[in-house]
Amino acid sequence: MDRYGFPLCIQLTLPKRFWEDRDFAETMELLGDYGFYGVELNIIDFMYTDPVKLKCFLARFGLRLTMVATGVFAKKNKLSLSSPDESVRKQTVDAFGQIVPFAEALDAGIICGFIKGGGEEEPDMARRKLKQSVDELKERFGNSSSCIYLEATNHYEATMVNRVSDGVDFLGEDVKNMRILPDTYHMNIEESSMPAVMVGYGSYYSNINISDNNRYYPGFGAIDFYSVLSVLKGMNYQGTMAIEGRNLYGPREDIIRTCRYLSGVADRLAH
């Protein structure tokens, strides 16, 4: 069994000049030492980030980019797939013309979390706008080699796609290169049974974000990740899991502590 039960990744933000950022390199070295499979990276500027250079940089540490996270990019450029302002909505769909080729160059998926829209829109209107955007993304990028992952986020952060089943409804039957992204933090708020959701919609995802109930890394809160990983093992899950959350003691210390916790969980599963 894998050191952590399943291939482990973590979501971070890519520095603008990542190749000469000592702190970032030290973090990547730490991830390599602790047996991480890859990273999900928030890319601030797709136009001026060389995907080939990034791929080579990560390979130095035995890592790969598994997911392009779009939250920071969306906040910086005020993007929303469900915006009531049609010009903003179209601009957001058009932005995938930069995001998709970048992800393709790195064989990575694309996370649609914050970029799908926040909690300020009127719910019915937001759902209609998001559905329109999802349909346009299917039409324009349906043959892409990179999957777009629609993340289910809790109702305090978004007015639509709060539960995993909501994401499935938005995608419809045609899920060739569009999937859903479950997150334990959001599921802990929205779902009546996390295990039932994980198993029931297992065919719709191949990555799961793991974060504790307080949005810190796994092991710093109340979620029983032994139960979470047990469910994944029981369903013969073949995908990745990615740590996402805020820091309690600091990035390095939190990574070390959560790795010890997750490796302990994996040991229990193995026996």
C-alpha positions as a Markdown table, in Angstrom:
| # | Residue | x | y | z |
|---|---|---|---|---|
| 1 | Met | 0.0 | 0.0 | 0.0 |
| 2 | Asp | 1.1 | 3.6 | -0.6 |
| 3 | Arg | 2.8 | 5.4 | 2.3 |
| 4 | Tyr | -0.4 | 7.4 | 2.9 |
| 5 | Gly | -2.9 | 4.8 | 1.6 |
| 6 | Phe | -3.2 | 6.7 | -1.7 |
| 7 | Pro | -1.0 | 9.0 | -3.8 |
| 8 | Leu | -0.7 | 12.2 | -1.8 |
| 9 | Cys | -0.7 | 15.7 | -3.2 |
| 10 | Ile | -1.1 | 19.2 | -1.7 |
| 11 | Gln | -2.5 | 22.5 | -2.9 |
| 12 | Leu | -0.2 | 25.5 | -2.9 |
| 13 | Thr | 0.2 | 28.8 | -4.7 |
| 14 | Leu | 3.0 | 29.0 | -7.3 |
| 15 | Pro | 5.3 | 32.0 | -6.8 |
| 16 | Lys | 5.7 | 34.2 | -9.8 |
| 17 | Arg | 9.4 | 33.5 | -10.2 |
| 18 | Phe | 9.2 | 30.0 | -8.8 |
| 19 | Trp | 12.6 | 28.8 | -10.2 |
| 20 | Glu | 14.5 | 31.2 | -7.9 |
| 21 | Asp | 12.2 | 31.2 | -4.9 |
| 22 | Arg | 14.2 | 29.5 | -2.1 |
| 23 | Asp | 11.3 | 29.0 | 0.2 |
| 24 | Phe | 9.3 | 27.3 | -2.5 |
| 25 | Ala | 12.2 | 25.1 | -3.5 |
| 26 | Glu | 12.6 | 24.1 | 0.2 |
| 27 | Thr | 8.9 | 23.2 | 0.4 |
| 28 | Met | 9.2 | 21.1 | -2.8 |
| 29 | Glu | 12.2 | 19.3 | -1.3 |
| 30 | Leu | 10.2 | 18.6 | 1.8 |
| 31 | Leu | 7.4 | 17.2 | -0.2 |
| 32 | Gly | 9.8 | 15.0 | -2.1 |
| 33 | Asp | 11.4 | 13.7 | 1.2 |
| 34 | Tyr | 8.0 | 12.9 | 2.6 |
| 35 | Gly | 6.9 | 10.9 | -0.4 |
| 36 | Phe | 4.3 | 13.2 | -2.0 |
| 37 | Tyr | 3.1 | 12.2 | -5.4 |
| 38 | Gly | 2.4 | 15.7 | -6.8 |
| 39 | Val | 1.1 | 19.2 | -6.2 |
| 40 | Glu | -2.0 | 21.2 | -7.1 |
| 41 | Leu | -0.9 | 24.7 | -7.8 |
| 42 | Asn | -2.8 | 28.0 | -7.9 |
| 43 | Ile | -1.3 | 29.8 | -11.0 |
| 44 | Ile | -1.4 | 33.6 | -10.7 |
| 45 | Asp | -0.6 | 34.4 | -14.4 |
| 46 | Phe | -1.0 | 31.8 | -17.1 |
| 47 | Met | 0.4 | 34.1 | -19.9 |
| 48 | Tyr | 3.8 | 34.4 | -18.2 |
| 49 | Thr | 4.3 | 31.0 | -16.6 |
| 50 | Asp | 6.2 | 28.5 | -18.7 |
| 51 | Pro | 4.6 | 25.1 | -18.3 |
| 52 | Val | 7.7 | 23.2 | -19.6 |
| 53 | Lys | 9.9 | 25.1 | -17.1 |
| 54 | Leu | 7.5 | 24.3 | -14.3 |
| 55 | Lys | 7.3 | 20.6 | -15.3 |
| 56 | Cys | 11.1 | 20.3 | -15.2 |
| 57 | Phe | 11.3 | 22.2 | -11.9 |
| 58 | Leu | 8.9 | 19.9 | -10.2 |
| 59 | Ala | 10.6 | 16.8 | -11.7 |
| 60 | Arg | 13.8 | 17.8 | -9.7 |
| 61 | Phe | 11.9 | 16.8 | -6.6 |
| 62 | Gly | 10.1 | 13.8 | -8.0 |
| 63 | Leu | 6.8 | 15.7 | -8.2 |
| 64 | Arg | 4.3 | 16.4 | -10.9 |
| 65 | Leu | 1.5 | 18.9 | -11.3 |
| 66 | Thr | -1.8 | 17.0 | -10.8 |
| 67 | Met | -4.2 | 19.9 | -10.8 |
| 68 | Val | -4.3 | 23.5 | -11.9 |
| 69 | Ala | -6.1 | 25.4 | -9.2 |
| 70 | Thr | -7.9 | 28.6 | -10.4 |
| 71 | Gly | -9.0 | 30.3 | -7.2 |
| 72 | Val | -6.2 | 32.9 | -7.0 |
| 73 | Phe | -6.4 | 33.6 | -10.7 |
| 74 | Ala | -10.2 | 34.1 | -10.5 |
| 75 | Lys | -9.9 | 36.5 | -7.5 |
| 76 | Lys | -7.1 | 38.5 | -9.1 |
| 77 | Asn | -9.1 | 39.0 | -12.3 |
| 78 | Lys | -12.6 | 39.1 | -10.7 |
| 79 | Leu | -13.8 | 36.1 | -12.7 |
| 80 | Ser | -17.0 | 34.1 | -12.2 |
| 81 | Leu | -18.7 | 31.5 | -14.3 |
| 82 | Ser | -22.1 | 32.4 | -12.7 |
| 83 | Ser | -21.8 | 36.2 | -12.8 |
| 84 | Pro | -25.0 | 38.1 | -13.5 |
| 85 | Asp | -22.8 | 40.4 | -15.6 |
| 86 | Glu | -22.7 | 38.7 | -19.0 |
| 87 | Ser | -19.5 | 40.3 | -20.0 |
| 88 | Val | -17.8 | 38.9 | -16.8 |
| 89 | Arg | -19.3 | 35.4 | -17.4 |
| 90 | Lys | -18.1 | 35.4 | -21.0 |
| 91 | Gln | -14.7 | 36.7 | -20.0 |
| 92 | Thr | -14.4 | 33.8 | -17.5 |
| 93 | Val | -15.3 | 31.2 | -20.1 |
| 94 | Asp | -12.8 | 32.8 | -22.5 |
| 95 | Ala | -10.1 | 32.6 | -19.7 |
| 96 | Phe | -10.2 | 28.8 | -20.1 |
| 97 | Gly | -8.5 | 29.4 | -23.4 |
| 98 | Gln | -5.4 | 30.1 | -21.4 |
| 99 | Ile | -6.0 | 27.6 | -18.6 |
| 100 | Val | -6.8 | 24.5 | -20.7 |
| 101 | Pro | -3.6 | 24.6 | -22.9 |
| 102 | Phe | -1.5 | 25.2 | -19.8 |
| 103 | Ala | -3.0 | 22.2 | -18.0 |
| 104 | Glu | -2.7 | 20.0 | -21.2 |
| 105 | Ala | 1.0 | 20.8 | -21.4 |
| 106 | Leu | 1.4 | 19.3 | -17.9 |
| 107 | Asp | -1.1 | 16.5 | -18.1 |
| 108 | Ala | -3.0 | 18.1 | -15.3 |
| 109 | Gly | -6.7 | 18.6 | -14.4 |
| 110 | Ile | -8.4 | 21.9 | -13.8 |
| 111 | Ile | -10.2 | 22.8 | -10.5 |
| 112 | Cys | -13.3 | 25.0 | -10.8 |
| 113 | Gly | -14.0 | 26.0 | -7.2 |
| 114 | Phe | -14.0 | 29.7 | -6.5 |
| 115 | Ile | -14.1 | 30.5 | -10.2 |
| 116 | Lys | -17.6 | 29.1 | -10.5 |
| 117 | Gly | -18.9 | 32.0 | -8.5 |
| 118 | Gly | -19.3 | 33.1 | -4.9 |
| 119 | Gly | -22.1 | 33.4 | -2.4 |
| 120 | Glu | -23.4 | 36.9 | -3.4 |
| 121 | Glu | -25.4 | 35.9 | -6.5 |
| 122 | Glu | -29.1 | 35.2 | -6.4 |
| 123 | Pro | -29.3 | 31.3 | -6.3 |
| 124 | Asp | -31.6 | 30.6 | -9.2 |
| 125 | Met | -29.9 | 33.1 | -11.5 |
| 126 | Ala | -26.5 | 31.8 | -10.5 |
| 127 | Arg | -27.4 | 28.2 | -11.3 |
| 128 | Arg | -28.7 | 29.2 | -14.7 |
| 129 | Lys | -25.6 | 31.2 | -15.5 |
| 130 | Leu | -23.3 | 28.4 | -14.3 |
| 131 | Lys | -25.2 | 25.8 | -16.3 |
| 132 | Gln | -24.8 | 28.0 | -19.4 |
| 133 | Ser | -21.0 | 28.4 | -18.7 |
| 134 | Val | -20.6 | 24.6 | -18.2 |
| 135 | Asp | -22.4 | 23.9 | -21.4 |
| 136 | Glu | -20.1 | 26.4 | -23.2 |
| 137 | Leu | -17.0 | 24.8 | -21.6 |
| 138 | Lys | -18.2 | 21.4 | -22.8 |
| 139 | Glu | -18.6 | 22.7 | -26.3 |
| 140 | Arg | -15.3 | 24.5 | -26.5 |
| 141 | Phe | -13.1 | 22.2 | -24.6 |
| 142 | Gly | -14.9 | 18.9 | -24.8 |
| 143 | Asn | -12.0 | 17.2 | -26.7 |
| 144 | Ser | -9.3 | 18.4 | -24.4 |
| 145 | Ser | -7.0 | 15.9 | -22.8 |
| 146 | Ser | -7.4 | 17.8 | -19.5 |
| 147 | Cys | -10.4 | 17.2 | -17.2 |
| 148 | Ile | -12.3 | 20.1 | -15.7 |
| 149 | Tyr | -13.3 | 19.3 | -12.1 |
| 150 | Leu | -16.4 | 21.1 | -10.7 |
| 151 | Glu | -15.8 | 21.4 | -7.0 |
| 152 | Ala | -18.7 | 21.1 | -4.5 |
| 153 | Thr | -18.3 | 24.0 | -2.0 |
| 154 | Asn | -20.4 | 24.7 | 1.0 |
| 155 | His | -23.3 | 27.2 | 1.1 |
| 156 | Tyr | -21.4 | 29.8 | 3.1 |
| 157 | Glu | -19.0 | 30.2 | 0.1 |
| 158 | Ala | -21.3 | 29.6 | -2.9 |
| 159 | Thr | -24.9 | 29.6 | -3.9 |
| 160 | Met | -24.6 | 26.6 | -6.2 |
| 161 | Val | -23.0 | 23.2 | -6.4 |
| 162 | Asn | -22.9 | 22.9 | -2.6 |
| 163 | Arg | -23.3 | 19.1 | -2.6 |
| 164 | Val | -21.6 | 16.5 | -4.7 |
| 165 | Ser | -24.9 | 15.5 | -6.2 |
| 166 | Asp | -25.4 | 19.1 | -7.3 |
| 167 | Gly | -22.2 | 18.9 | -9.3 |
| 168 | Val | -23.3 | 15.7 | -11.0 |
| 169 | Asp | -26.6 | 17.4 | -11.9 |
| 170 | Phe | -24.7 | 20.2 | -13.6 |
| 171 | Leu | -22.5 | 17.9 | -15.6 |
| 172 | Gly | -25.3 | 15.7 | -16.8 |
| 173 | Glu | -24.7 | 12.5 | -18.7 |
| 174 | Asp | -21.8 | 13.8 | -20.9 |
| 175 | Val | -18.9 | 13.6 | -18.5 |
| 176 | Lys | -16.2 | 12.8 | -21.0 |
| 177 | Asn | -13.7 | 15.3 | -19.6 |
| 178 | Met | -15.6 | 17.0 | -16.9 |
| 179 | Arg | -15.8 | 15.6 | -13.4 |
| 180 | Ile | -16.6 | 16.5 | -9.8 |
| 181 | Leu | -14.3 | 17.3 | -7.0 |
| 182 | Pro | -15.3 | 16.3 | -3.5 |
| 183 | Asp | -13.7 | 18.0 | -0.5 |
| 184 | Thr | -14.0 | 16.6 | 3.0 |
| 185 | Tyr | -14.2 | 20.1 | 4.5 |
| 186 | His | -17.2 | 21.0 | 2.4 |
| 187 | Met | -18.8 | 17.5 | 2.6 |
| 188 | Asn | -18.6 | 17.7 | 6.4 |
| 189 | Ile | -20.9 | 20.8 | 6.2 |
| 190 | Glu | -23.2 | 19.8 | 3.4 |
| 191 | Glu | -23.6 | 16.1 | 3.3 |
| 192 | Ser | -25.7 | 13.9 | 5.6 |
| 193 | Ser | -23.4 | 11.0 | 5.0 |
| 194 | Met | -19.9 | 11.5 | 3.7 |
| 195 | Pro | -19.3 | 7.8 | 3.2 |
| 196 | Ala | -22.5 | 7.3 | 1.2 |
| 197 | Val | -21.6 | 10.3 | -1.1 |
| 198 | Met | -18.1 | 9.1 | -1.6 |
| 199 | Val | -19.3 | 5.6 | -2.6 |
| 200 | Gly | -22.4 | 6.7 | -4.5 |
| 201 | Tyr | -20.6 | 9.1 | -6.8 |
| 202 | Gly | -17.3 | 7.2 | -7.0 |
| 203 | Ser | -17.4 | 7.0 | -10.7 |
| 204 | Tyr | -17.5 | 10.8 | -11.0 |
| 205 | Tyr | -14.1 | 11.7 | -9.4 |
| 206 | Ser | -10.5 | 10.6 | -9.4 |
| 207 | Asn | -9.2 | 13.2 | -6.9 |
| 208 | Ile | -10.5 | 14.1 | -3.5 |
| 209 | Asn | -9.4 | 17.1 | -1.5 |
| 210 | Ile | -8.8 | 16.4 | 2.2 |
| 211 | Ser | -9.1 | 19.1 | 4.8 |
| 212 | Asp | -10.3 | 19.0 | 8.4 |
| 213 | Asn | -13.6 | 20.4 | 9.7 |
| 214 | Asn | -11.8 | 23.6 | 10.8 |
| 215 | Arg | -10.1 | 24.1 | 7.3 |
| 216 | Tyr | -6.7 | 23.1 | 8.7 |
| 217 | Tyr | -4.8 | 20.1 | 7.4 |
| 218 | Pro | -6.0 | 16.6 | 8.2 |
| 219 | Gly | -5.3 | 15.7 | 11.8 |
| 220 | Phe | -5.8 | 19.2 | 13.2 |
| 221 | Gly | -9.6 | 18.9 | 13.6 |
| 222 | Ala | -12.5 | 16.5 | 14.3 |
| 223 | Ile | -12.9 | 14.6 | 11.0 |
| 224 | Asp | -12.0 | 10.9 | 11.3 |
| 225 | Phe | -9.7 | 10.4 | 8.3 |
| 226 | Tyr | -9.3 | 6.7 | 9.2 |
| 227 | Ser | -13.0 | 6.3 | 8.3 |
| 228 | Val | -12.5 | 8.4 | 5.1 |
| 229 | Leu | -9.6 | 6.4 | 3.9 |
| 230 | Ser | -11.3 | 3.2 | 4.9 |
| 231 | Val | -14.2 | 4.0 | 2.6 |
| 232 | Leu | -11.8 | 4.8 | -0.3 |
| 233 | Lys | -10.0 | 1.6 | 0.3 |
| 234 | Gly | -13.3 | -0.4 | 0.4 |
| 235 | Met | -14.4 | 1.1 | -2.9 |
| 236 | Asn | -11.0 | 0.3 | -4.5 |
| 237 | Tyr | -10.4 | 4.0 | -5.2 |
| 238 | Gln | -7.6 | 4.4 | -7.8 |
| 239 | Gly | -7.2 | 8.2 | -7.7 |
| 240 | Thr | -5.2 | 10.8 | -5.7 |
| 241 | Met | -6.0 | 12.8 | -2.6 |
| 242 | Ala | -4.8 | 16.3 | -2.0 |
| 243 | Ile | -4.3 | 18.3 | 1.2 |
| 244 | Glu | -5.9 | 21.7 | 1.1 |
| 245 | Gly | -6.3 | 24.2 | 3.9 |
| 246 | Arg | -5.0 | 26.9 | 6.0 |
| 247 | Asn | -1.9 | 26.7 | 8.2 |
| 248 | Leu | -1.9 | 26.4 | 12.0 |
| 249 | Tyr | 1.8 | 26.3 | 12.9 |
| 250 | Gly | 3.2 | 27.2 | 9.6 |
| 251 | Pro | 3.6 | 25.4 | 6.2 |
| 252 | Arg | 6.6 | 23.2 | 7.0 |
| 253 | Glu | 5.4 | 22.2 | 10.5 |
| 254 | Asp | 1.9 | 21.5 | 9.3 |
| 255 | Ile | 3.1 | 19.4 | 6.4 |
| 256 | Ile | 5.3 | 17.3 | 8.7 |
| 257 | Arg | 2.5 | 16.8 | 11.3 |
| 258 | Thr | -0.2 | 15.9 | 8.8 |
| 259 | Cys | 2.1 | 13.5 | 7.0 |
| 260 | Arg | 2.8 | 11.7 | 10.3 |
| 261 | Tyr | -0.9 | 11.6 | 11.0 |
| 262 | Leu | -1.9 | 10.3 | 7.5 |
| 263 | Ser | 0.9 | 7.7 | 7.5 |
| 264 | Gly | -0.4 | 6.5 | 10.9 |
| 265 | Val | -3.8 | 6.2 | 9.4 |
| 266 | Ala | -2.4 | 4.2 | 6.4 |
| 267 | Asp | -0.6 | 1.9 | 8.8 |
| 268 | Arg | -3.8 | 1.1 | 10.6 |
| 269 | Leu | -5.5 | 0.4 | 7.2 |
| 270 | Ala | -2.7 | -1.9 | 6.2 |
| 271 | His | -3.2 | -4.0 | 9.3 |
